[in-house]
Amino acid sequence: MNADDRSLLARARVATRLPAQNLDRARRFYAQRLGLEPVDERPGGLLYRCGGVDFVVFQSTGASPGTFTQMAWEVDDIDTLVSELERRGVVFEEVDVPGLRTRDGIAEVEGNYPSKGARGERAAWFRDSEGNLLGIGEPVV
């Protein structure tokens, strides 16, 4: 394998896919709770765009186990965003495991992604209407 073969996916765009057992319910959640509208749609799928990156919510008979973060947004002001999303009815996860504990829905994560020039991250998690676990993170510089 030459160097060009190893970099094929490094040049590709990443697009997240989130399953929804009820696409109409998911559409309402993303619009009413997150303020997001699809930029495109097709039968069985909704395409959203945030910060120039796409993600798709697609009709599926399967469901996410919701045991890990499936997608996250990086934001500049997590406190304001969490407050606004709570006002819109989003319920944030409370986490209390060794090394990670939320207070008022937000956790301090030490040493997360130092390659981004951060010494840590403040993070929060919530579930969409379909049980997908989604996150919000603010780098601590």
N, C-alpha and C positions, 0 to 999 in steps of 0.2 A: 504494500500500500504506500503510495507516495504522499507527499505533504498536501497536494491538492485534494486527494481523496479524503483525508482526515478532516479537512475544513469544509466539506460540503454542507453540513448542517450548521456550522458556525456562521455561514452567510445567509441562512434561511431565516425567515420571520417566524416567530412563535405565536400561535393563536390558541388560547385556552378554549376548551369545550366543557360545558357544564350541563349535566342531564336534568331534565324536568319531566316529571310524570304528568303534570298539568301545565301546558304551555301558556294558556290564558292566565292562570293564577300567577305564574312566574312573571309574565309581562306586567301585570298589575303591581306586583311587589317591586320590580325594578323601576317602574315609573313612579309609583306613589311613595315608596320608602327611600329609594336612592336617587330619584330625579333623573333617571336615564330612560331614553327612548331608543328603540332600534334604529340604526341607520339603513338597514336593509332587512328584508325578511323573505322567507320562502316557506312553502308548506313544511311544517315540522321544525322550523328553526328561526331564531332571531339573532341578528348580528348587531353587536354593540361596539362602539369605538370610544376609548378613553385615552387621552394623551397620545393619540396616534397609533394605539395598539388595539387590535380586535379581540373580542371574545364572543363566543356563540353559546346561547342557551338553546338546547335541542330537545325535541320530544323523545322520550325514552321510556321503555317499560321498566328499565332498571333504575336503581336509586343509588346515590352516593352513600357510603357508610357514615360520612360526616365526621370521621375520626382524625382528619388531617386538613390543613389549609390547602384548598384547591386553587385559590387565586387570591391575590392581594393587590391593593393599591398603595403606592408610596405617596404620602402627603406632606405638606409643609406645616400644618397645624392640626394635630390629631385631637386636641381638646375641643376645639370649635366644631370639628367635623363630628366627633362622637356625640357631642351635645345636640347638634342639629339632627343627626340621624335618630337619636333617642326621641326627640320631639316628634319625629315622623313615625315613630312606632317600632323602630329597630331595637331588638333586644340583644345586648352584648353578653357574651359568655363570661362567666366568672371562672377563673382558673386558679387552682391552688395545688400545685405539684412541686416536688423538690426542684428548686432552681427557677421556678416561674410562678408568679402570683400576681393576679390582677387586683387593682384597687380602683373602685369606681369604673370597672370595665377596661382599664388600661394597665398593661404590664411594662415593666422596665426590663429590657433584654440586654444584658451586658455583652460587649464584644461582638455584636452581630454585624457581619459584613464589613470588617475593617478595610477591605479593598475599595470600598466606596468612600473612604475618608471619614468614616463614622466610628465612634468608639462604642456605639450601641444603638439601640432602637427602642422606641416606645411603640407598643403594639396593642391592638384590640381585635377581637374576632366576633363574628355574628353568623347566623345561618340565614340563607335566603328561604323563600317559601317552599323550596324543594328539599331542604336539608343540607344543601351544599355549604361547607364551612368556608367563609370568606374572611379575609383579614385586611387590616389597615395598619400601615407602619409609618413612623416618622423617624428618620435618622437622627441620632444624637451626635452632634459634631463638637 
